[in-house]
Amino acid sequence: MTEPRRQVLVAFATASGSTREIAERIGGRLRAVADVAMLPAGPGVELDRFDAFVIGSAVHDMAWLPPARGLAQRLAPVVRGRPVWFFSVAGIDPRGRTRTWMAHQEAARVARGLPGELHPRDHRLFGGVVRMDGVPLWGRLFYRLARQHPGDQRDWPAIDAWADEVAGALASSPLDAGSR
């Protein structure tokens, strides 16, 4: 008799689509060890049926988008020990020493806006797709000073490696039917 597969929610909030594409990539890799539901973050997401959660959002003004923040708020009282992972997608490419430090600062600012009682196993920041259309002068100057450039900043090997870490953690922990 085969063990039941873990039910994992991969939820995302996206502004222009790159966060959704990252979530799809993560969900695709998690399907090797679990049944995965890919859903946009929002009030209609039913949380009780899932054994684990991976929630991600684009970062705007140093915060997750409102649908993802709302989902995290709803998740906090029902998580009951089930594993949670967060990922954020920002304009900062986290590769390089200075940019790694900036990415950690960005992730810490984002985390301060999320429920502290969730205790995610990890919160990873990934670069997204940066478009400079409509960005004010100060924003363009910041990007230049940070040695950033517009375009696709997604590091697919890093995203795959992180998704594989999450999959490994899911596969190595027993399914606790009492957690739901």
Secondary structure in CASP SS format (residue, H / E / C, confidence):
PFRMAT SS
TARGET T0000
AUTHOR 0000-0000-0000
METHOD secondary structure of the structure
MODEL  1
M C 1.00
T C 1.00
E C 1.00
P C 1.00
R C 1.00
R E 1.00
Q E 1.00
V E 1.00
L E 1.00
V E 1.00
A E 1.00
F E 1.00
A E 1.00
T C 1.00
A C 1.00
S C 1.00
G C 1.00
S H 1.00
T H 1.00
R H 1.00
E H 1.00
I H 1.00
A H 1.00
E H 1.00
R H 1.00
I H 1.00
G H 1.00
G H 1.00
R H 1.00
L H 1.00
R C 1.00
A C 1.00
V C 1.00
A E 1.00
D E 1.00
V E 1.00
A E 1.00
M E 1.00
L E 1.00
P E 1.00
A C 1.00
G C 1.00
P C 1.00
G C 1.00
V C 1.00
E C 1.00
L C 1.00
D C 1.00
R C 1.00
F C 1.00
D C 1.00
A E 1.00
F E 1.00
V E 1.00
I E 1.00
G E 1.00
S E 1.00
A E 1.00
V E 1.00
H E 1.00
D C 1.00
M C 1.00
A E 1.00
W E 1.00
L C 1.00
P H 1.00
P H 1.00
A H 1.00
R H 1.00
G H 1.00
L H 1.00
A H 1.00
Q H 1.00
R H 1.00
L H 1.00
A C 1.00
P C 1.00
V C 1.00
V C 1.00
R C 1.00
G C 1.00
R C 1.00
P C 1.00
V E 1.00
W E 1.00
F E 1.00
F E 1.00
S E 1.00
V E 1.00
A E 1.00
G C 1.00
I C 1.00
D C 1.00
P C 1.00
R C 1.00
G C 1.00
R H 1.00
T H 1.00
R H 1.00
T H 1.00
W H 1.00
M H 1.00
A H 1.00
H H 1.00
Q H 1.00
E H 1.00
A H 1.00
A H 1.00
R H 1.00
V H 1.00
A H 1.00
R H 1.00
G C 1.00
L C 1.00
P C 1.00
G H 1.00
E H 1.00
L H 1.00
H C 1.00
P C 1.00
R C 1.00
D E 1.00
H E 1.00
R E 1.00
L E 1.00
F E 1.00
G E 1.00
G C 1.00
V E 1.00
V E 1.00
R C 1.00
M C 1.00
D C 1.00
G C 1.00
V C 1.00
P C 1.00
L H 1.00
W H 1.00
G H 1.00
R H 1.00
L H 1.00
F H 1.00
Y H 1.00
R H 1.00
L H 1.00
A C 1.00
R C 1.00
Q C 1.00
H C 1.00
P C 1.00
G E 1.00
D E 1.00
Q C 1.00
R C 1.00
D C 1.00
W H 1.00
P H 1.00
A H 1.00
I H 1.00
D H 1.00
A H 1.00
W H 1.00
A H 1.00
D H 1.00
E H 1.00
V H 1.00
A H 1.00
G H 1.00
A H 1.00
L H 1.00
A H 1.00
S H 1.00
S C 1.00
P C 1.00
L C 1.00
D C 1.00
A H 1.00
G H 1.00
S H 1.00
R C 1.00
END
